[in-house]
């Protein structure tokens, strides 16, 4: 099996069967190798992103997601521009130099309003990067937000298999449209992040190989992956969560395929295992995204059950994540943390 890791490290590609074999390999060598390759590009540095969950209103109805529009049990909220800026202020004082504005697809946040918020954050913190994660929008909208100052955009493709995509989303959504958004974002000039769920209901190893092939084709700056975790008020309430080992192997394979990627050790990974984020870093992740959202809205932004850190203030999370990274020989740095080409 080590020959396969060698092959992946040199050729950056494998056959479908080889990918599937590596995905279920249970020796630490794969992770060690991925971590070494990460060190060559990024050293032992871990980049910080401050996550601001600024709206849980969503017009979409993704079957796995706790804030889907059909979930009438969620109390909906929106942060004001002032509240978002207050999150940035707290974050800046805690060494954050990237703010991630994430939310449901909320038509209340028009291009005008989002552009105004982006401009104001950039005026106040010119040394910081802004990442948007607000779902599918029109080309012109992405363009306006980019020109207002947004640097990066996260839009997970969720799965690159069209049939699986359809089984996880309402009929109004399509993989084709999702991919088009990613290509639009790229063309406009954003640093782009795609990503996928691991262990989504109905997902096979072949589907994950489809994800690897799509990531290779898109060649993004960032890839976010994490386990699917059921949410009690969704159609997938009774499904099983994705496995830690599979997520870790997928992270390691992606690192070997695209050594320069920015990849977070996600909150979802930390939610299925106490040391999930540390293990993610040891398998090749180099980004962490602690939550900067106000404490009173945290429990309203539950995409899945048993999410960690919902009661922890940003200052607490900042200390906690530093210690966790140190425990596995990594160090959080004060920087925008841009992609190294
Ligand atoms: N509305 C934005 C942001 C979505 S939330 C968008 O469409 O991009 C960010 C990510 O959370 C999603 O892309 C999805 O991959 C993940 N997510 C949603 N529900 C989840 C669940 N039940 N388990 C694990 N991850 C989930």
Boltz pocket constraint, residues with backbone or C-beta under 6 A from the ligand:
constraints:
  - pocket:
      binder: B
      contacts: [[A, 64], [A, 65], [A, 66], [A, 102], [A, 103], [A, 104], [A, 105], [A, 133], [A, 134], [A, 135], [A, 136], [A, 154], [A, 155], [A, 156], [A, 158], [A, 196], [A, 197], [A, 226], [A, 227], [A, 228], [A, 229], [A, 230], [A, 231], [A, 268], [A, 303], [A, 304]]
      max_distance: 6.0
